[in-house]
């Protein structure tokens, strides 16, 4: 949690209330809320042993096909020197990993990106960024976690590239691609009144892709749609067995934003 607070404060202090003159900047300077649908297509655990020529897959505990509704908030902006900022938080109401015995839980993520843009004309910006993500997945078994629940927290930091453009007036298109290395993680398991934190929980690296299309239907109000894809990749040896977990999360977003 302390990583989120430090990065958010640093990013906000870098961006004083600057209203840039171009319409592209006006489209990027926004505070929005949205609803989301989030799912885990084709996620799995792969167990590779030294004594076997090929791996095999099982759908527990990172099964694919689970979906959930959710909400989110996003703040983005660009300074007069073309430094770009993105802060986003999303929350899924139900678990998106686990098998059909998991009937409660949630998912959430906080993302921060800070980059330097380079203008090509007045309507196209491209540049690198540094990024950070905190993600949490919670699974519950039994009626409202009555039997057990498990929570996995992951912190990752890295970087990537972003692009922003205004192909026509009042229409803003943004996209990003990046890779974050896992730096810290933990897992907590609750069994009725008994709680434990297993040691050796591996951090997950995260490959990210995303895009958003925003249209200003009023001078300071816009509607937007977007999609974000995160692929979590973790591995850990248990004796001679290398346990590799791959979780794909896909989020579709529809929201409204205030442009400042």
N, C-alpha and C positions, 0 to 999 in steps of 0.2 A: 504493500500500500504506500510506503514512503516513496517508492520510485515514482508513482503516479503524481503525488503531491509536488515533488521537486520538479518534475518535467513540466507539469501544468503551470506552475508559478514562473518558471524560466521562460516558457513560451509566451505567456501573457505579457510578461514584462518586456519582451522583445517587440511587441506589437502595440504601441500606443494607438490611441484612436485616430487613425489616419484615414481620411477619405480620399482615395486615389482618383484621379480624374477620369481614367479610361472606363468604358462600360464593361470591359473584361474584369477589371479590378472590382467594380461594383457587383458583378455577378459572383465573384469569389468571396467577398466579405459578407458572411451570412451566419445566422444562428437559426438552426432548424430543429424540428421534432419530426419523428416518423414512426409509422408502424412497420413491422417486419414479419416475414415468414422465414424461418431458419430450419435447415435440415442437414443431415449427414449422409450424403450419397457415397456408397462404395467404401465405407470405412472398415478397417479390419485390424486384427492382430496376426502377425506372422511369426511363427516359431521356427528358427533356423538352428539345427543342431550340427555339431562338427561331424557326427557320424552318419548324416544323411546327405544324399546328393542333391536333394531338392527340398524346398520348404513346403509347409502346408499351412493353411489358413483356417481360422475359426472366427465366428462372428461375435464372440464374447470377449471382452465387455464392450468393444467399440463397434457395435453393429451399425450397419447403414440403414437408411430408409426412415429414420425417425424424424419427425417434423414438429415444429412449435411456432406459435405466434409470439410476438414480442414488441418492445418499444425501444426507442433510442433518441439521443440528442447529439447534435453535431455542431461544432463551431469551427469556422475556417476564415482565413483572412490573408491578405497580402499587403506588405508595407510599401512605402514609397520607393524603397531600395530593392523591391521585388523579392524580399524574404517571404516565404510561404509557410503558413501554419495550419495544422489540422488537429483538432481534439474531438474525439468521439467516444460515446459510451452506449452500449446496447445491452438489453436484458431479454432473454428468452424465458417465457413463463413455465415451460416444461422441459424435462431432460431430453437431450438430443443424442446422447450415447447411451448404450445399455440395451439389454434384450427386453422382451415383452413383460418381464417380471418387474421392471422399473416403472412404477406408476406415479412417481413424484420427483421433484428436483427442478433444476434450472440450469441455464448457461448465461454467462455474461462476459463482456470484454471491454477494456478501456484501451484505446489506441491514440498515440500521439506521434505526429510527424512534423518535422521542422526542416525546411529546405530553402535553397536559393534558386530562384527562377531567372531564366534568361529570355528576354523578349525577342521575338521574331516578328517585326511589325507591331501593330497595336492589338492584334487579336489572337496571338499564339505565344504561349509561355511553356518552357521546358526546362527541367533541371533535376539535380539530385536532392535527396533528403536523408536525414537520419530518423529512425523510427523506434518506437517502444510499444510493447503490448503486455498488458496483464489480462489473463484469461482465467475463468473459473468454470468448472463443470461439476455439477452435483447430481448424484443419483440416490433415489430412495426406494426401498423395497418394503412392501406392506402398505396398509392404509395410512397415508400421510406420514410416511417414514416410521411406522410403528415397529417394524422389525429391525431395520438398519438403514444407514445412509453413509455415503462416501463422497468426499469433496476433494477435487484435484485442482491446485492452483499453479499457474505457470507464468513466469516472467521471461521476456525475450527482448533483445535489442539488436538493431542492425541498420539497414538502409535500403535505398532503392531509387527509382526514378518516377517523376510525376510529369504530367502534361495537362495543360489547361488551354482551352480555345473557345472562341466565340464565332462559330461559323456564320450565324446570322444574328441580327440585332435581338437582344434580350434572351438569347439561347446560349447557355454555357455548358460545355462538356469538359469533364475532368476524368483522369484515369491515373492509376498508380500500379507499380509492380515492385515488390521488394522481398528481401529475405532477412529474417530475424533469427539470431542464435539464442537458444535457451540459456539463461544465466542462473536461474533459481527456480525451484519448484518444491512443493510439498503435498502430501496426501493425508487426509484425516478420515478415520473410520469410526463411526458410532454404532455400537450394538446395544440397544436399549439404554442402560445407564453406564455402560462401559465404553471408554473412548481410547483410541490409540492412534499414533502417527508412525506408520511404517517407515523405516529408514531406507535410504538408497533409491528413493523415487526419482526417476530420470527427468531432466528438463527436456522440453520439446522444442525443436527448431520449427520455425513457421515460415512457409512460403505464402506470399500474399499477392492477390490480384484484385482490382476493383475499378469500378467506373460509375459515374453519375451524370445524369442529364437534367439540367435545371432550366426552367423557363419563367421569366419575370412577367407575370400578367398584370401587375401593377408596378409602379416605379420602385417601390421598396419591398415588394412581396413576390415570392416565387414559389412554384410547386416543383417537386423533383421526384425522380425515380432513380434507383441505383441497384447495383449488385456487388457483393463482396464475396471473395473466395479465400478461405484460409486452409492450408494443409499442414496439420501438426504431425511432426515426425520425431519419435522418441525410440530409444533402444536401451536395453539393459541386459547384462549377463547374469543368469542364475545358474551357477555351476558352469557346465559346458553349453548351456542353452542360451542363445541370443534372442531375447524377446523384442520384436520390433512392432511398434504400434503406429498405425497411420490413421488419422482421423481427418476427414474432409468436411468442412462446414461451408455451406452456401447460404447466403442471406439475400433476400430480395426486399427492397425498401421503397416505400411511398410516403412522401411527407411534404411539409410546407415550411418555408423559411422567411425570415426577415433579413433584408439586405441593407447593410449600413454603409 
